Amino acid sequence: MTITMAEAAPAPLSLTRGERAAGHLGLWTATTVLAVLPLRHGLTATRTLRRVAARRHATTDEAVRLRAAVRAAARLHPGRVACLELALATTLAAAVCGRHLDLVLGARFDPLELHAWNTAHDEPVGERNEPDRELHPAYTL
């Protein structure tokens, strides 16, 4: 199965304090989990947290706002914040807000590029559209 990524939505101009706090908490937790635990254990912990905390699926608008909150927190973060950190942090921020957001691990080919992204209702969140290089999902959490 291949997915052509949707055009990235513009970042919301005004985020609430709760969204900003969730973004910072999600990013801090994601970078700590990725630094301390093997990826499979971090994904298991994320799945468990999401199962306990998430009451309903996030709408596309909520997902875009949480992604923007994580990106805003990433500008202040001293370490590496790439696609895996952003996607995991957005998933954790959504869980903190009581929302369910999918984390997808996959790849692009020619040349090979591994990538992680979020989906809300099977629609990619905050990804650039590159029709000549489709993303192929390999694992969805």
Phi, psi and chi 1 to 4 in degrees:
 res  aa     phi    psi   chi1   chi2   chi3   chi4
   1 MET       -  133.9  179.3  174.8  131.8      -
   2 THR  -118.3  152.2   60.7      -      -      -
   3 ILE  -126.8  129.8  -64.7  175.8      -      -
   4 THR   -92.8  122.6  -57.8      -      -      -
   5 MET   -72.7  143.1  -56.4  -50.4  -81.1      -
   6 ALA   -75.4  159.1      -      -      -      -
   7 GLU   -64.0  138.7 -169.4   68.0   34.1      -
   8 ALA   -65.0  130.5      -      -      -      -
   9 ALA   -78.2  149.3      -      -      -      -
  10 PRO   -65.4  145.5   18.8  -26.4      -      -
  11 ALA   -68.0  138.4      -      -      -      -
  12 PRO   -62.6  144.0  -11.8   19.3      -      -
  13 LEU   -78.7  -36.0  -63.1  177.3      -      -
  14 SER  -124.7  114.1   60.4      -      -      -
  15 LEU   -99.5  146.8  -62.1  169.8      -      -
  16 THR   -75.1  164.5   65.0      -      -      -
  17 ARG   -63.4  -37.1  -75.0 -175.0  179.9  163.2
  18 GLY   -63.1  -41.5      -      -      -      -
  19 GLU   -66.2  -42.7  -69.7  167.0  -19.8      -
  20 ARG   -62.9  -42.6  -72.1 -173.4 -173.5  -80.6
  21 ALA   -64.0  -41.7      -      -      -      -
  22 ALA   -63.7  -38.9      -      -      -      -
  23 GLY   -62.2  -46.4      -      -      -      -
  24 HIS   -64.8  -45.4  -76.9  -77.3      -      -
  25 LEU   -63.8  -43.3 -179.3   61.5      -      -
  26 GLY   -62.1  -43.8      -      -      -      -
  27 LEU   -67.5  -44.1 -176.4   61.6      -      -
  28 TRP   -60.6  -45.4  179.2   83.4      -      -
  29 THR   -66.0  -43.7  -54.5      -      -      -
  30 ALA   -62.6  -46.3      -      -      -      -
  31 THR   -67.2  -35.4   54.2      -      -      -
  32 THR   -67.6  -45.8  -57.5      -      -      -
  33 VAL   -62.6  -43.6  163.1      -      -      -
  34 LEU   -68.1  -28.7  -69.7  171.3      -      -
  35 ALA   -80.3  -31.1      -      -      -      -
  36 VAL   -98.3  -39.8  173.5      -      -      -
  37 LEU  -106.5  152.3  -62.8  175.0      -      -
  38 PRO   -62.3  154.0  -19.7   29.2      -      -
  39 LEU   -56.5  -41.5 -178.1   60.3      -      -
  40 ARG   -63.3  -36.2   63.6 -170.4  163.0  120.2
  41 HIS   -72.5  -37.4  -65.1  -53.5      -      -
  42 GLY   -63.7  -40.4      -      -      -      -
  43 LEU   -67.8  -37.2  -66.9  177.1      -      -
  44 THR   -64.1  -43.4  -58.8      -      -      -
  45 ALA   -63.7  -39.7      -      -      -      -
  46 THR   -65.0  -43.5  -58.4      -      -      -
  47 ARG   -60.1  -42.9 -178.1 -177.0  -57.7  114.2
  48 THR   -65.5  -45.9  -56.7      -      -      -
  49 LEU   -60.5  -43.8  172.5   67.1      -      -
  50 ARG   -65.8  -38.3 -167.3  176.9   62.0 -171.4
  51 ARG   -65.1  -36.9 -171.6  176.9  -57.4  141.4
  52 VAL   -79.3  -41.7  170.1      -      -      -
  53 ALA   -94.6  -32.3      -      -      -      -
  54 ALA   -78.0  120.6      -      -      -      -
  55 ARG   -92.9  -30.0  -64.4 -178.1  -61.7  -84.6
  56 ARG  -153.4  164.8   67.7  173.1  178.6   85.4
  57 HIS   -70.0  142.5  -74.2  -82.5      -      -
  58 ALA   -73.7  142.9      -      -      -      -
  59 THR   -76.3  166.7   63.9      -      -      -
  60 THR   -62.4  -39.2  -57.1      -      -      -
  61 ASP   -64.0  -43.2 -177.9   54.1      -      -
  62 GLU   -63.4  -40.7  -70.3  170.9  -25.2      -
  63 ALA   -64.5  -41.5      -      -      -      -
  64 VAL   -64.8  -41.0  167.5      -      -      -
  65 ARG   -65.8  -41.6  -68.1 -178.8   67.1   79.8
  66 LEU   -67.6  -37.6  -73.3  169.2      -      -
  67 ARG   -62.0  -41.5  176.5   74.1  168.7 -146.1
  68 ALA   -65.3  -36.5      -      -      -      -
  69 ALA   -65.5  -40.2      -      -      -      -
  70 VAL   -67.5  -40.6  170.1      -      -      -
  71 ARG   -63.0  -38.3  -77.0 -167.4  175.6  -86.2
  72 ALA   -64.6  -40.6      -      -      -      -
  73 ALA   -67.1  -33.5      -      -      -      -
  74 ALA   -65.8  -28.4      -      -      -      -
  75 ARG   -65.1  -23.8  -73.7 -165.5  -79.4  -78.5
  76 LEU   -98.2   -5.7  -57.0  173.7      -      -
  77 HIS   -82.0  132.4 -172.6   71.7      -      -
  78 PRO   -78.4  -17.7   28.0  -34.0      -      -
  79 GLY   -99.5 -167.2      -      -      -      -
  80 ARG   -72.2  130.3  173.9 -175.5 -175.6  -95.1
  81 VAL  -134.1   93.4 -179.0      -      -      -
  82 ALA  -109.6 -164.5      -      -      -      -
  83 CYS   -61.6  -39.7   62.3      -      -      -
  84 LEU   -65.3  -44.4  179.8   58.5      -      -
  85 GLU   -63.4  -43.7  -71.1   83.0   -0.8      -
  86 LEU   -63.1  -45.9  -75.3  173.1      -      -
  87 ALA   -66.8  -43.9      -      -      -      -
  88 LEU   -66.1  -42.2 -177.6   59.3      -      -
  89 ALA   -63.5  -39.2      -      -      -      -
  90 THR   -66.6  -39.5  -55.0      -      -      -
  91 THR   -63.3  -42.9  -57.2      -      -      -
  92 LEU   -68.4  -39.6  -68.2  169.4      -      -
  93 ALA   -63.2  -39.5      -      -      -      -
  94 ALA   -64.1  -41.8      -      -      -      -
  95 ALA   -63.4  -39.1      -      -      -      -
  96 VAL   -61.8  -34.2  166.1      -      -      -
  97 CYS   -85.5    3.0  -66.6      -      -      -
  98 GLY    81.1   24.1      -      -      -      -
  99 ARG  -118.7  150.1  -54.8  -66.3 -177.9 -103.1
 100 HIS  -102.1  125.0  178.1   95.7      -      -
 101 LEU  -135.6  131.4 -163.9   58.4      -      -
 102 ASP   -79.1  142.8  -70.4  -31.3      -      -
 103 LEU  -110.0  125.9  169.7   68.9      -      -
 104 VAL  -119.4  131.8 -177.2      -      -      -
 105 LEU  -109.9  132.1  -56.5  176.1      -      -
 106 GLY  -160.6 -159.8      -      -      -      -
 107 ALA  -152.4  158.3      -      -      -      -
 108 ARG  -111.9  153.8  -75.5 -173.1  175.7  116.1
 109 PHE  -119.4  158.8  -61.1  106.6      -      -
 110 ASP    62.1   71.0 -163.0   25.8      -      -
 111 PRO   -82.3  162.6   30.6  -34.1      -      -
 112 LEU   -65.9  131.4  178.0   64.2      -      -
 113 GLU  -143.9  116.3  173.7 -172.1   -8.2      -
 114 LEU   -77.7  146.5  -59.0  178.3      -      -
 115 HIS  -151.5  152.2 -168.6   52.9      -      -
 116 ALA  -128.5  140.6      -      -      -      -
 117 TRP  -152.6  169.2   66.4   93.7      -      -
 118 ASN  -107.6  151.5  -64.9  102.2      -      -
 119 THR  -130.8  143.0   59.7      -      -      -
 120 ALA  -122.4  119.1      -      -      -      -
 121 HIS    55.8   45.1  -58.2  -73.4      -      -
 122 ASP    60.2   22.3  -64.2  -32.7      -      -
 123 GLU  -117.5  123.6 -175.1  177.1  -39.7      -
 124 PRO   -59.9  144.7  -19.5   30.2      -      -
 125 VAL  -111.9  120.7  176.2      -      -      -
 126 GLY    68.6   34.0      -      -      -      -
 127 GLU  -112.3  145.2  -66.6  -64.8  -35.0      -
 128 ARG   -73.8  148.6  -67.2 -174.4  -37.5  -97.2
 129 ASN   -88.5  115.8 -174.4   15.9      -      -
 130 GLU  -127.3   85.6  -67.7 -173.8   31.8      -
 131 PRO   -62.3  -26.3   16.2  -22.7      -      -
 132 ASP   -80.9  -12.2   59.1  -31.0      -      -
 133 ARG  -133.8   81.6  -63.1 -172.9   64.5 -145.2
 134 GLU   -70.8  151.0  -66.5  178.8  -12.2      -
 135 LEU   -89.9  137.5  -78.9  167.8      -      -
 136 HIS  -113.0  110.9  -58.0  -85.6      -      -
 137 PRO   -69.0  138.8   15.2  -19.0      -      -
 138 ALA  -114.4  -32.4      -      -      -      -
 139 TYR  -147.7  131.4  178.6   79.5      -      -
 140 THR  -121.8  128.9  -58.0      -      -      -
 141 LEU  -105.8      -  174.2   73.0      -      -
